[in-house]
Amino acid sequence: MLHTGKPVNLSEEAEEVAGFYGALLETPHAEDAVFNKNFFKDWLEVLKRYPPVCFFVFLFSCTVN
């Protein structure tokens, strides 16, 4: 995964969740604001439990609405 052009090494758990979202990009779920809000809230919890190496840079440069 790249963030601001730099590689971010995700844990297997966080990568699995990201892959799940990627599989849904071409579905109506990806257009559902409530689904996206809930998904990213939950993914953030996974990232907190299994942080990438640059977690704090990642966290503070992202916006989750």
Secondary structure as GFF3:
##gff-version 3
##sequence-region A 1 65
A	DSSP	beta_strand	2	3	.	.	.	ID=ss1
A	DSSP	beta_strand	6	7	.	.	.	ID=ss2
A	DSSP	alpha_helix	12	23	.	.	.	ID=ss3
A	DSSP	three_ten_helix	28	31	.	.	.	ID=ss4
A	DSSP	alpha_helix	33	49	.	.	.	ID=ss5
A	DSSP	alpha_helix	55	60	.	.	.	ID=ss6
###
